[in-house]
């Protein structure tokens, strides 16, 4: 049963060359943060290019519940009139974050040092995901959390009345945890310090600086030491959201495995903390080129061209790259099936606690489609069969996970038999135009 309504079975069939431009949605990470930081400003923040998927729309609703004015113009421009740092009002109903782990964890951080109480819930998938990784460091500020066993939603957060600044070492690489602590630190006096031993996506640091916060990052023997001075007056901004590299992964990977394809993905964010997939694909022999590199809104962007790549070979992805491509491993595993040789992915235990256990979900579905996969607690290996040799024909379980569903739809574009998923409904959480966009390039995706 889908957390988004009636299940939507889908199938993907072998197709001719994919051609054209793929205008993927705005970056989900930046979209969430634009709304949240806009709500913590004084004045009106204007956002263009916002991802209008379910996850981000749920964050917009949440910001309204905390007292910010959030509106969408007819031309797709979003306007957020904030309440200032520490100005969140207590919501009068439960905050439903749908399928979004990013949304709920960042919002918890943003309200954790306000003297208010809020209760959070989500869909069936989100309510299974661990929240202690965020609530434990938030407790250091003086915040209290009460949830279900295992630190799961529904959960009530009681904000700190007299928050104190903290110094926190992130135990496992997680941009969500880092960001939650930094957002909480905004309303704590003094300096909040977050130390991460492996670099994760740095959108929060970049955007905090852009909104006028005093924040610095220093690389030391401890790792990346991020220092934030609390209780600033954030200044409203005009934000152009670059297109999402995680969403771009799907048309890019499809173009690489479908013979004759040539697809351009304009205006893709190429932040170093997000571009690990593209580096890995190039190492595998993929024909990827960056055109018109530039900077927009403090983020590096370029137009990315992907062409069919006949000589793909397996590779070993280093564990230190995992944080920069953690959401892209499902799509990478599909490309790996069409390469020659083994692709080994290490240091990826975070995949076990995403919207689903993504290692298990992909391994099970790939095996059912004739691909050999081996896996352990924090690694997995796909034994590639080469172009034209992947059987397909399976019905894969999406497990309420948008990236699992889209990855198997990409797989079916180049397999000998169609690939099906039991429920493609969750795709709308991050990529609501996926079917139309891929169809416009030449893919054959059907609702069964």
Sine and cosine of phi, psi and omega as CSV:
sin_phi,cos_phi,sin_psi,cos_psi,sin_omega,cos_omega
0.00,0.00,0.74,-0.67,-0.01,-1.00
-0.98,0.20,0.55,-0.83,0.14,-0.99
-0.98,0.21,0.03,1.00,-0.08,-1.00
-0.87,-0.50,0.33,0.94,-0.01,-1.00
0.91,-0.40,-0.39,-0.92,-0.01,-1.00
-0.89,0.46,0.72,-0.69,0.02,-1.00
-0.83,0.56,0.56,-0.83,0.01,-1.00
-0.87,-0.49,1.00,-0.01,0.06,-1.00
-0.90,0.44,0.64,-0.77,0.01,-1.00
-0.71,-0.70,0.42,-0.91,0.10,-1.00
-0.70,-0.71,0.51,-0.86,0.01,-1.00
-0.83,-0.56,0.75,-0.67,-0.13,-0.99
-0.88,-0.48,0.47,-0.88,0.04,-1.00
-0.81,0.59,0.64,-0.77,-0.11,-0.99
-0.69,-0.72,0.15,-0.99,0.09,-1.00
-0.97,0.22,-0.12,-0.99,-0.03,-1.00
-0.83,0.55,0.64,-0.77,0.10,-0.99
-1.00,0.05,0.79,-0.61,-0.08,-1.00
-0.68,-0.73,0.57,-0.82,0.14,-0.99
0.86,-0.51,-0.22,-0.97,0.01,-1.00
-0.97,-0.24,0.70,-0.72,0.00,-1.00
-0.94,-0.33,0.98,-0.19,0.00,-1.00
-1.00,0.02,1.00,0.09,-0.08,-1.00
-0.96,0.28,0.29,-0.96,-0.04,-1.00
-0.92,0.40,0.19,-0.98,0.05,-1.00
-0.90,0.44,0.37,-0.93,-0.04,-1.00
-0.88,0.48,0.81,-0.59,-0.07,-1.00
-0.93,0.36,-0.67,0.74,-0.02,-1.00
-0.87,0.49,-0.71,0.70,-0.01,-1.00
-0.94,0.33,-0.56,0.83,0.02,-1.00
-0.89,0.46,-0.75,0.66,0.06,-1.00
-0.82,0.58,-0.76,0.65,-0.10,-0.99
-0.93,0.36,-0.53,0.85,0.05,-1.00
-0.87,0.49,-0.70,0.72,-0.01,-1.00
-0.93,0.37,-0.69,0.73,-0.06,-1.00
-0.93,0.36,-0.73,0.68,0.01,-1.00
-0.94,0.35,-0.56,0.83,0.09,-1.00
-0.87,0.50,-0.59,0.80,0.01,-1.00
-0.95,0.31,-0.33,0.95,-0.03,-1.00
-0.99,-0.16,0.13,0.99,-0.01,-1.00
-1.00,-0.05,0.17,-0.99,0.29,-0.96
-0.97,-0.23,0.83,-0.56,-0.03,-1.00
0.96,-0.28,-0.16,-0.99,-0.11,-0.99
-0.94,-0.33,0.85,-0.52,0.10,-1.00
-1.00,-0.07,0.73,-0.68,-0.03,-1.00
-0.93,-0.36,0.80,-0.60,-0.08,-1.00
-0.83,-0.56,0.82,-0.58,0.13,-0.99
-0.90,-0.43,0.49,-0.87,-0.01,-1.00
0.99,0.17,0.22,0.98,-0.02,-1.00
-0.87,0.50,0.68,-0.73,0.13,-0.99
-0.93,0.37,0.86,-0.51,-0.01,-1.00
-0.98,-0.20,0.73,0.69,0.14,-0.99
-1.00,0.05,0.20,-0.98,-0.07,-1.00
-0.84,0.54,-0.66,0.76,-0.04,-1.00
-0.85,0.53,-0.76,0.65,-0.06,-1.00
-0.95,0.31,-0.61,0.79,0.04,-1.00
-0.89,0.46,-0.56,0.83,0.07,-1.00
-0.92,0.39,-0.58,0.81,0.07,-1.00
-0.92,0.40,-0.63,0.78,0.05,-1.00
-0.87,0.50,-0.69,0.72,0.04,-1.00
-0.88,0.48,-0.65,0.76,-0.01,-1.00
-0.89,0.46,-0.67,0.74,0.00,-1.00
-0.89,0.45,-0.58,0.81,0.09,-1.00
-0.89,0.45,-0.64,0.77,-0.02,-1.00
-0.90,0.43,-0.46,0.89,0.02,-1.00
-1.00,-0.01,0.10,0.99,0.16,-0.99
0.95,-0.31,-0.11,0.99,0.03,-1.00
-0.98,0.20,0.46,-0.89,0.12,-0.99
-1.00,-0.07,0.86,-0.51,-0.03,-1.00
-0.79,-0.61,0.86,-0.51,-0.06,-1.00
-0.64,-0.77,0.46,-0.89,0.04,-1.00
-0.91,-0.42,0.80,-0.60,0.09,-1.00
-0.97,0.23,0.27,-0.96,-0.01,-1.00
-0.88,0.47,-0.46,0.89,-0.03,-1.00
-1.00,0.07,0.11,0.99,0.03,-1.00
1.00,-0.04,0.01,1.00,0.08,-1.00
-0.97,0.24,0.68,-0.73,0.03,-1.00
-0.95,-0.30,0.62,-0.79,0.01,-1.00
-0.81,-0.59,0.78,-0.63,-0.02,-1.00
-0.83,-0.55,0.90,-0.43,0.08,-1.00
-0.98,-0.18,0.93,-0.37,-0.17,-0.98
-0.99,0.10,0.10,-0.99,-0.04,-1.00
-0.92,-0.40,0.03,1.00,0.01,-1.00
1.00,0.05,0.37,-0.93,0.04,-1.00
-0.88,0.47,0.78,-0.62,-0.01,-1.00
0.99,0.16,0.08,1.00,-0.10,-1.00
-0.99,-0.12,0.11,0.99,-0.01,-1.00
-0.86,0.51,0.70,-0.71,0.11,-0.99
-1.00,0.02,0.40,-0.92,0.01,-1.00
-0.97,0.26,0.83,-0.56,-0.01,-1.00
-0.93,0.37,0.50,-0.87,-0.04,-1.00
-0.99,-0.16,0.15,0.99,0.06,-1.00
-0.48,-0.88,0.18,-0.98,-0.02,-1.00
-0.91,0.40,0.66,-0.75,0.03,-1.00
-1.00,0.02,0.91,-0.40,-0.01,-1.00
-0.99,-0.16,0.92,-0.40,-0.03,-1.00
-0.99,-0.13,0.22,0.98,0.11,-0.99
0.86,0.51,-0.89,-0.47,-0.08,-1.00
-0.97,-0.26,0.08,1.00,-0.26,-0.97
-0.99,-0.10,0.96,-0.26,0.14,-0.99
-0.92,0.39,-0.63,0.78,0.04,-1.00
-0.88,0.47,-0.75,0.66,-0.04,-1.00
-0.85,0.53,-0.78,0.62,-0.10,-1.00
-0.92,0.40,-0.64,0.77,-0.06,-1.00
-0.95,0.32,-0.63,0.78,0.05,-1.00
-0.93,0.37,-0.64,0.77,0.01,-1.00
-0.92,0.40,-0.65,0.76,0.08,-1.00
-0.83,0.56,-0.69,0.72,0.02,-1.00
-0.90,0.44,-0.67,0.74,-0.06,-1.00
-0.90,0.44,-0.54,0.84,-0.04,-1.00
-0.99,-0.15,-0.09,1.00,-0.16,-0.99
-0.90,0.43,-0.44,0.90,-0.02,-1.00
-0.95,-0.31,0.32,0.95,0.16,-0.99
-0.99,-0.16,0.57,-0.82,-0.05,-1.00
-0.98,0.18,0.84,0.54,-0.03,-1.00
-0.70,-0.72,0.20,-0.98,0.03,-1.00
-0.83,-0.55,0.67,-0.74,0.01,-1.00
-0.60,-0.80,0.57,-0.82,0.04,-1.00
-0.92,-0.39,0.72,-0.70,-0.08,-1.00
-0.89,-0.46,0.59,-0.81,0.13,-0.99
-0.58,-0.81,0.00,-1.00,0.01,-1.00
-0.33,-0.94,-0.22,-0.97,0.02,-1.00
-0.98,0.19,-0.06,-1.00,-0.08,-1.00
-0.87,0.49,-0.57,0.82,0.01,-1.00
-0.95,0.33,-0.76,0.65,-0.04,-1.00
-0.89,0.45,-0.58,0.82,-0.04,-1.00
-0.95,0.32,-0.10,1.00,0.09,-1.00
-0.99,-0.12,-0.17,0.99,-0.15,-0.99
-1.00,0.05,0.56,-0.83,-0.08,-1.00
-0.96,0.28,0.72,-0.69,0.03,-1.00
-0.94,-0.34,-0.17,0.99,-0.04,-1.00
-0.88,0.48,-0.48,0.88,0.00,-1.00
-0.88,0.48,-0.40,0.92,0.08,-1.00
-0.99,-0.16,-0.70,0.71,-0.07,-1.00
-0.93,0.38,-0.47,0.88,0.03,-1.00
-0.89,0.45,-0.79,0.61,0.04,-1.00
-0.92,0.38,-0.52,0.86,0.03,-1.00
-0.90,0.43,-0.49,0.87,0.03,-1.00
-0.89,0.46,-0.44,0.90,0.01,-1.00
-0.91,0.42,-0.43,0.90,0.06,-1.00
-0.98,0.22,-0.27,0.96,-0.11,-0.99
0.95,-0.32,0.15,0.99,0.00,-1.00
-0.99,0.16,0.55,-0.84,0.08,-1.00
-0.88,-0.47,0.54,-0.84,0.00,-1.00
-0.70,-0.72,0.70,-0.72,0.06,-1.00
-0.75,-0.66,0.89,-0.46,-0.01,-1.00
-0.63,-0.77,-0.23,-0.97,0.03,-1.00
-0.97,0.25,0.17,-0.99,-0.01,-1.00
-0.83,0.56,0.57,-0.82,-0.03,-1.00
0.98,0.20,0.20,0.98,0.00,-1.00
0.92,0.40,0.66,0.75,-0.08,-1.00
-0.95,-0.31,0.38,-0.92,0.10,-0.99
-0.94,0.34,0.37,-0.93,-0.08,1.00
-0.89,0.46,0.53,-0.85,-0.09,-1.00
-0.55,-0.84,0.65,-0.76,0.06,-1.00
-0.96,-0.26,0.77,-0.64,0.04,-1.00
-0.94,-0.33,0.82,-0.57,0.07,-1.00
-0.97,-0.25,0.94,-0.35,-0.09,-1.00
-0.91,0.41,0.48,-0.88,0.00,-1.00
-0.94,0.35,0.76,-0.65,0.03,-1.00
-0.97,0.23,-0.67,0.75,0.03,-1.00
-0.82,-0.57,0.97,0.24,-0.08,-1.00
-0.91,0.42,0.49,-0.87,0.07,-1.00
-0.87,-0.49,0.51,-0.86,0.04,-1.00
-0.94,0.35,0.40,-0.92,-0.06,-1.00
-0.76,-0.65,0.30,-0.95,0.18,-0.98
-0.84,-0.55,0.89,-0.46,-0.17,-0.98
-0.73,-0.69,0.78,-0.63,0.10,-0.99
-0.99,-0.12,0.89,-0.45,-0.02,-1.00
-0.94,0.35,0.87,-0.50,-0.13,-0.99
-0.95,0.32,-0.54,0.84,0.07,-1.00
-0.74,-0.67,0.52,-0.86,-0.04,-1.00
-0.84,0.54,0.87,-0.50,0.00,-1.00
-0.37,-0.93,0.93,-0.36,0.06,-1.00
-0.92,0.40,-0.50,0.86,0.01,-1.00
-0.91,0.42,-0.71,0.70,-0.01,-1.00
-0.91,0.41,-0.75,0.66,0.03,-1.00
-0.81,0.59,-0.74,0.68,-0.06,-1.00
-0.92,0.39,-0.63,0.78,0.03,-1.00
-0.87,0.49,-0.68,0.74,0.00,-1.00
-0.92,0.40,-0.67,0.74,0.02,-1.00
-0.90,0.43,-0.67,0.75,0.02,-1.00
-0.90,0.43,-0.63,0.78,0.07,-1.00
-0.90,0.43,-0.62,0.79,-0.02,-1.00
-0.91,0.42,-0.31,0.95,0.02,-1.00
-0.85,0.52,-0.59,0.81,-0.06,-1.00
-0.97,-0.25,0.32,0.95,0.10,-0.99
-0.96,-0.26,0.60,-0.80,0.02,-1.00
-0.94,0.34,0.36,-0.93,0.06,-1.00
0.96,0.27,-0.43,-0.90,-0.10,-0.99
-0.94,-0.35,0.79,-0.61,0.15,-0.99
-0.99,-0.15,0.73,-0.68,-0.07,-1.00
-0.86,-0.52,0.78,-0.62,0.07,-1.00
-0.88,-0.48,0.75,-0.66,-0.01,-1.00
-0.88,-0.47,0.83,-0.55,0.08,-1.00
-0.86,-0.50,0.76,-0.65,-0.07,-1.00
-0.98,0.17,-0.38,0.92,0.12,-0.99
-0.81,-0.58,0.72,-0.69,-0.04,-1.00
-0.91,0.42,0.71,-0.70,0.12,-0.99
-0.87,-0.50,0.11,-0.99,-0.05,-1.00
-0.78,0.62,0.70,-0.71,-0.17,-0.99
-0.94,-0.34,0.45,0.89,-0.01,-1.00
-0.86,0.50,-0.62,0.79,-0.04,-1.00
-0.90,0.44,-0.71,0.70,0.01,-1.00
-0.88,0.47,-0.71,0.70,0.00,-1.00
-0.87,0.49,-0.69,0.73,-0.08,-1.00
-0.96,0.27,-0.58,0.81,0.07,-1.00
-0.86,0.50,-0.70,0.72,0.04,-1.00
-0.89,0.46,-0.66,0.75,0.01,-1.00
-0.90,0.44,-0.52,0.85,0.02,-1.00
-1.00,0.09,0.01,1.00,0.10,-0.99
0.98,-0.19,0.12,0.99,0.04,-1.00
-0.96,0.28,0.48,-0.88,0.09,-1.00
-1.00,0.03,0.97,-0.25,-0.09,-1.00
-0.61,-0.79,0.64,-0.77,0.00,-1.00
-0.66,-0.75,0.44,-0.90,0.04,-1.00
-0.78,-0.62,0.76,-0.65,0.00,-1.00
-0.76,-0.65,0.72,-0.70,0.06,-1.00
-1.00,-0.03,0.87,-0.49,-0.03,-1.00
-0.79,-0.62,-0.07,-1.00,0.06,-1.00
-0.90,0.44,-0.41,0.91,0.03,-1.00
-0.97,0.25,-0.43,0.90,-0.10,-1.00
0.75,-0.66,-0.45,-0.89,0.05,-1.00
-0.99,0.11,0.90,-0.45,-0.03,-1.00
-0.97,-0.22,0.92,-0.40,-0.06,-1.00
-0.96,-0.29,0.85,-0.53,-0.06,-1.00
-0.89,-0.46,0.83,-0.56,-0.02,-1.00
-0.87,-0.50,0.79,-0.61,0.10,-0.99
-1.00,0.05,0.82,-0.57,-0.12,-0.99
-0.98,0.20,0.22,-0.97,0.09,-1.00
0.86,0.52,0.72,0.70,0.13,-0.99
-0.99,0.15,0.20,-0.98,0.22,-0.98
-0.97,-0.23,0.97,-0.24,-0.02,-1.00
-0.94,0.34,0.60,-0.80,-0.04,-1.00
-0.97,-0.25,0.72,-0.70,-0.01,-1.00
-0.86,0.51,0.53,-0.85,-0.09,-1.00
-0.76,-0.65,0.26,-0.97,0.21,-0.98
-0.95,-0.31,0.85,-0.53,-0.16,-0.99
-0.85,-0.53,0.78,-0.63,0.18,-0.98
-0.97,-0.26,0.92,-0.39,-0.07,-1.00
-0.98,0.18,0.86,-0.50,0.09,-1.00
-0.92,0.38,0.26,-0.97,-0.02,-1.00
-0.98,0.22,0.50,-0.87,-0.22,-0.98
-0.97,0.22,0.88,-0.47,0.06,-1.00
-0.90,0.44,-0.47,0.88,0.03,-1.00
-0.93,0.36,-0.59,0.81,0.09,-1.00
-0.96,0.27,-0.60,0.80,0.02,-1.00
-0.87,0.49,-0.42,0.91,-0.02,-1.00
-0.80,0.60,-0.57,0.82,-0.13,-0.99
-0.97,0.26,-0.78,0.62,0.10,-1.00
-0.91,0.42,-0.54,0.84,0.03,-1.00
-0.91,0.42,-0.77,0.64,-0.01,-1.00
-0.91,0.42,-0.60,0.80,0.04,-1.00
-0.89,0.45,-0.70,0.72,-0.01,-1.00
-0.88,0.47,-0.58,0.81,-0.04,-1.00
-0.92,0.40,-0.54,0.84,-0.10,-0.99
-0.98,-0.21,-0.19,0.98,0.00,-1.00
-0.99,-0.12,0.89,-0.46,-0.08,-1.00
-0.81,0.59,0.69,-0.73,0.08,-1.00
0.99,0.12,0.03,1.00,-0.12,-0.99
-0.97,0.23,0.50,-0.87,0.08,-1.00
-0.45,-0.89,0.97,-0.25,-0.12,-0.99
-0.82,-0.58,0.72,-0.69,0.08,-1.00
-0.96,-0.29,0.79,-0.62,0.05,-1.00
-0.92,-0.39,0.98,-0.21,-0.09,-1.00
-0.97,0.26,0.47,-0.88,0.24,-0.97
0.85,0.52,0.71,0.71,-0.01,-1.00
-1.00,0.03,0.71,-0.70,0.10,-0.99
-0.92,0.40,0.77,-0.64,-0.03,-1.00
-0.84,-0.55,0.58,0.82,0.14,-0.99
-0.78,0.62,0.71,-0.70,-0.05,-1.00
-0.84,0.55,-0.47,0.88,-0.02,-1.00
-0.99,0.13,0.07,1.00,-0.02,-1.00
-0.79,-0.61,-0.15,0.99,-0.22,-0.97
-0.99,-0.17,0.31,0.95,-0.05,-1.00
-0.87,0.50,-0.57,0.82,0.00,-1.00
-0.87,0.49,-0.72,0.69,-0.08,-1.00
-0.92,0.40,-0.60,0.80,0.09,-1.00
-0.87,0.48,-0.71,0.71,-0.03,-1.00
-0.91,0.41,-0.68,0.73,0.01,-1.00
-0.88,0.47,-0.64,0.77,0.04,-1.00
-0.89,0.45,-0.62,0.78,0.04,-1.00
-0.90,0.44,-0.45,0.90,0.02,-1.00
-1.00,0.10,-0.02,1.00,0.00,-1.00
0.99,-0.13,0.22,0.98,0.00,-1.00
-0.95,0.32,0.58,-0.81,0.01,-1.00
-1.00,0.02,1.00,0.05,0.01,-1.00
-0.85,-0.52,0.73,-0.68,0.05,-1.00
-0.72,-0.70,0.56,-0.83,0.06,-1.00
-0.99,-0.17,0.79,-0.62,0.01,-1.00
-0.87,-0.48,0.57,-0.82,0.06,-1.00
0.80,0.59,0.82,0.58,0.04,-1.00
-0.91,0.42,0.61,-0.79,-0.07,-1.00
-0.28,-0.96,-0.02,-1.00,0.06,-1.00
-0.81,-0.59,0.72,-0.70,0.03,-1.00
-0.69,-0.73,0.80,-0.60,0.04,-1.00
0.87,0.50,0.52,0.85,0.01,-1.00
0.99,0.15,0.06,1.00,-0.02,-1.00
-0.89,-0.47,0.68,-0.73,0.09,-1.00
-0.95,0.33,0.71,-0.70,0.01,-1.00
-0.68,-0.73,0.28,-0.96,0.08,-1.00
-0.30,-0.95,0.18,-0.98,0.14,-0.99
-1.00,-0.08,0.78,-0.62,-0.11,-0.99
-0.95,-0.31,0.85,-0.52,0.03,-1.00
-0.96,-0.26,0.78,-0.63,0.01,-1.00
-0.85,-0.53,0.77,-0.64,0.02,-1.00
-0.84,-0.55,0.38,-0.92,0.08,-1.00
-0.80,0.60,0.69,-0.72,-0.10,-1.00
-0.83,-0.56,0.97,-0.25,-0.16,-0.99
-0.97,0.23,-0.34,0.94,-0.13,-0.99
-0.91,-0.42,0.71,0.70,0.03,-1.00
-0.92,0.38,0.64,-0.77,0.06,-1.00
-0.70,-0.71,0.44,-0.90,0.00,-1.00
-0.91,0.42,0.28,-0.96,-0.01,-1.00
-0.48,-0.88,0.17,-0.98,0.14,-0.99
-0.93,-0.36,0.87,-0.49,-0.02,-1.00
-1.00,0.06,0.86,-0.51,-0.06,-1.00
-0.92,0.39,0.59,-0.81,-0.05,-1.00
-0.86,0.50,-0.51,0.86,-0.02,-1.00
-0.94,0.35,-0.19,0.98,0.04,-1.00
-1.00,0.01,-0.18,0.98,-0.15,-0.99
-0.85,0.53,-0.67,0.74,-0.07,-1.00
-0.89,0.46,-0.47,0.88,-0.06,-1.00
-1.00,0.08,0.00,1.00,-0.03,-1.00
-0.47,-0.88,0.43,0.90,-0.15,-0.99
-0.86,0.51,-0.57,0.82,-0.02,-1.00
-0.99,0.15,-0.17,0.99,-0.10,-0.99
-0.99,-0.15,-0.07,1.00,-0.02,-1.00
-0.87,0.49,-0.60,0.80,0.06,-1.00
-0.85,0.53,-0.72,0.70,0.02,-1.00
-0.92,0.39,-0.63,0.78,0.04,-1.00
-0.87,0.49,-0.63,0.78,-0.03,-1.00
-0.90,0.44,-0.51,0.86,0.07,-1.00
-0.93,0.37,-0.73,0.68,0.05,-1.00
-0.86,0.52,-0.65,0.76,-0.02,-1.00
-0.86,0.51,-0.53,0.85,0.01,-1.00
-0.91,0.42,-0.45,0.89,-0.04,-1.00
-0.99,-0.13,-0.01,1.00,0.06,-1.00
-1.00,0.05,0.17,-0.99,0.10,-0.99
-0.98,-0.18,0.80,-0.60,0.00,-1.00
0.99,-0.13,-0.08,-1.00,-0.12,-0.99
-1.00,-0.07,0.65,-0.76,0.17,-0.99
-0.92,-0.39,0.86,-0.52,-0.06,-1.00
-0.93,-0.37,0.76,-0.65,-0.03,-1.00
-0.85,-0.52,0.89,-0.46,-0.09,-1.00
-0.88,-0.48,0.34,-0.94,0.04,-1.00
0.94,0.35,0.59,0.81,-0.15,-0.99
-0.87,-0.48,0.51,0.86,-0.03,-1.00
-0.89,0.46,-0.38,0.92,0.05,-1.00
-0.85,0.52,-0.47,0.88,0.02,-1.00
-0.90,0.44,-0.35,0.94,-0.01,-1.00
-0.95,0.32,-0.32,0.95,-0.09,-1.00
-0.81,-0.58,0.52,0.85,0.12,-0.99
-0.99,0.11,-0.38,-0.92,0.02,-1.00
-0.80,0.60,-0.50,0.87,0.16,-0.99
-0.64,-0.77,0.04,-1.00,0.23,-0.97
-0.97,0.24,1.00,-0.09,-0.17,-0.99
-0.93,0.36,-0.49,0.87,0.06,-1.00
-0.91,0.42,-0.75,0.66,-0.02,-1.00
-0.91,0.42,-0.67,0.74,-0.04,-1.00
-0.89,0.45,-0.71,0.71,-0.01,-1.00
-0.95,0.31,-0.66,0.75,0.00,-1.00
-0.88,0.48,-0.69,0.72,0.00,-1.00
-0.90,0.44,-0.72,0.69,-0.02,-1.00
-0.93,0.38,-0.64,0.77,0.03,-1.00
-0.91,0.42,-0.69,0.73,0.03,-1.00
-0.86,0.50,-0.65,0.76,0.00,-1.00
-0.91,0.42,-0.38,0.93,0.04,-1.00
-0.99,-0.11,0.25,0.97,0.11,-0.99
1.00,-0.03,0.23,0.97,-0.03,-1.00
-0.96,-0.29,0.70,-0.71,0.04,-1.00
-0.99,0.11,0.79,-0.61,0.01,-1.00
-0.73,-0.68,0.71,-0.70,0.14,-0.99
-0.90,-0.44,0.55,-0.83,-0.02,-1.00
-0.48,-0.88,0.38,-0.92,0.08,-1.00
-0.68,-0.73,-0.16,-0.99,-0.07,-1.00
-0.83,0.55,-0.63,0.77,-0.04,-1.00
-0.72,-0.69,0.47,0.88,0.05,-1.00
-0.46,-0.89,0.33,-0.94,0.18,-0.98
-0.40,-0.92,0.36,-0.93,-0.06,-1.00
-0.68,-0.73,0.75,-0.66,0.05,-1.00
-0.95,-0.33,0.81,-0.59,0.03,-1.00
-1.00,-0.03,0.95,-0.30,-0.09,-1.00
-0.94,0.35,0.56,-0.83,-0.02,-1.00
-0.96,-0.27,-0.21,0.98,-0.05,-1.00
1.00,0.04,0.38,-0.93,-0.01,-1.00
-0.84,0.54,0.68,-0.73,0.08,-1.00
0.99,0.12,-0.06,1.00,-0.12,-0.99
-0.92,-0.39,0.09,1.00,-0.04,-1.00
-1.00,-0.04,0.89,-0.46,-0.12,-0.99
-0.90,0.43,-0.77,0.64,-0.13,-0.99
0.95,0.32,-0.50,-0.87,0.05,-1.00
1.00,0.06,0.00,1.00,-0.08,-1.00
-1.00,0.00,0.26,-0.96,0.23,-0.97
-0.94,-0.33,0.95,-0.33,-0.05,-1.00
-1.00,-0.04,0.52,-0.85,0.06,-1.00
-1.00,-0.02,0.78,-0.62,-0.01,-1.00
-0.99,0.11,-0.34,0.94,0.02,-1.00
0.82,0.57,0.62,0.78,0.01,-1.00
0.86,0.50,0.44,0.90,-0.11,-0.99
-0.89,-0.46,0.90,-0.43,-0.07,-1.00
-0.86,0.50,-0.65,0.76,-0.06,-1.00
-0.95,0.30,-0.51,0.86,0.09,-1.00
-0.91,0.41,-0.73,0.68,-0.02,-1.00
-0.87,0.49,-0.73,0.69,-0.04,-1.00
-0.93,0.37,-0.58,0.82,0.01,-1.00
-0.88,0.47,-0.67,0.74,0.00,-1.00
-0.96,0.29,-0.47,0.88,0.12,-0.99
-0.91,0.41,-0.61,0.79,0.08,-1.00
-0.90,0.43,-0.68,0.73,-0.01,-1.00
-0.84,0.55,-0.70,0.72,-0.07,-1.00
-0.90,0.43,-0.28,0.96,-0.01,-1.00
-0.95,0.32,-0.25,0.97,-0.07,-1.00
-0.71,-0.71,0.17,0.99,0.01,-1.00
-1.00,0.01,0.25,-0.97,0.00,-1.00
-0.94,0.35,-0.54,0.84,0.04,-1.00
-0.82,-0.57,0.44,-0.90,-0.01,-1.00
-0.86,0.51,0.47,-0.88,0.08,-1.00
-0.93,-0.38,0.70,-0.72,-0.03,-1.00
-0.87,-0.50,0.46,-0.89,0.18,-0.98
-0.84,-0.54,0.53,-0.85,-0.06,-1.00
-0.94,0.35,-0.47,0.88,-0.05,-1.00
-0.42,-0.91,0.93,-0.36,0.07,-1.00
-1.00,-0.08,0.05,1.00,-0.02,-1.00
-0.82,0.57,-0.65,0.76,-0.03,-1.00
-0.89,0.46,-0.25,0.97,0.03,-1.00
-0.82,0.58,-0.52,0.85,-0.05,-1.00
-0.90,0.44,-0.30,0.95,-0.02,-1.00
-0.91,0.41,-0.53,0.85,-0.06,-1.00
-0.80,-0.60,-0.37,0.93,-0.15,-0.99
-0.58,-0.81,0.92,0.40,-0.12,-0.99
-0.89,0.45,-0.32,0.95,-0.01,-1.00
-0.98,-0.20,0.27,0.96,-0.10,-1.00
-0.83,0.56,-0.78,0.63,-0.06,-1.00
-0.88,0.48,-0.73,0.68,-0.03,-1.00
-0.91,0.41,-0.66,0.75,-0.01,-1.00
-0.90,0.43,-0.74,0.67,-0.02,-1.00
-0.92,0.40,-0.61,0.79,0.05,-1.00
-0.89,0.46,-0.61,0.79,0.02,-1.00
-0.91,0.42,-0.42,0.91,0.06,-1.00
-0.99,0.11,-0.26,0.96,0.01,-1.00
0.86,-0.51,0.06,1.00,0.02,-1.00
-0.95,0.30,0.39,-0.92,0.01,-1.00
-0.88,-0.48,1.00,0.09,0.02,-1.00
-0.94,-0.33,0.76,-0.65,-0.07,-1.00
-0.81,-0.59,0.53,-0.85,0.18,-0.98
-1.00,-0.01,0.87,-0.49,-0.13,-0.99
-1.00,-0.02,0.00,0.00,0.00,0.00
